């Protein structure tokens, strides 16, 4: 499974990346909208873990580009705010699969990626 993590806090992104790679997933980390769009332009992804508030760029722009470029890719939004806590993110982003706090334990995030990812046939 190919996973793109878009997280401004590189250390946190690398922590998630290590946990996912232990499960034999191919993971790329981007720390900005520009990096994420470039990766989405060149590589196929199945799952995107996307921080709702990026330091450089807009998460919803990344989600829109992913919907255009990889319509089957699912997005797991993470955030450390209560913005969109009413679930309205699912109305704004057709490819949203989950919305979890940034503090979600990495092993739970791995389980969520496995659940939302493409199913083996």
C-alpha positions, 0 to 999 in steps of 0.5 A, spaced: 500 500 500 502 506 498 501 512 503 502 519 503 503 523 509 502 530 509 504 533 516 508 540 517 511 537 523 516 533 520 518 529 527 511 527 527 510 525 520 516 521 521 514 517 527 507 515 523 512 513 517 516 508 521 510 505 524 506 504 517 513 502 514 513 496 519 507 494 516 510 493 509 507 500 507 511 504 502 510 511 505 512 518 503 512 524 507 511 531 505 511 537 509 507 542 505 502 543 500 507 544 494 511 537 496 504 534 497 502 536 490 508 534 487 508 527 490 501 526 487 503 528 480 508 523 480 506 517 484 500 513 485 497 513 492 492 509 496 491 513 502 493 520 504 494 522 512 493 529 511 494 534 517 488 539 516 492 545 518 499 545 514 504 551 516 505 551 508 499 551 504 492 549 504 490 541 506 483 542 502 487 544 496 491 538 497 485 534 498 482 537 491 488 535 487 488 528 490 481 527 488 482 530 481 489 526 480 487 519 484 480 519 485 480 512 489 485 515 494 482 515 501 484 521 506 485 520 513 485 527 516 488 529 522 488 535 526 489 538 533 483 543 533 476 542 534 475 545 527 470 541 523 469 537 529 462 536 527 463 532 521 462 537 516 469 535 513 466 529 510 461 534 506 467 538 504 471 533 501 469 527 497 475 522 498 475 523 506 475 517 510 476 519 517 477 525 521 482 523 528 486 527 533 493 528 531 494 525 538 491 519 536 496 513 537 501 511 531 498 504 532 491 506 531 493 510 525 496 504 522 490 500 523 485 506 520 490 506 514 489 498 513 482 499 514 481 505 509 486 502 504 484 498 498 482 491 500 486 485 497 481 481 493 
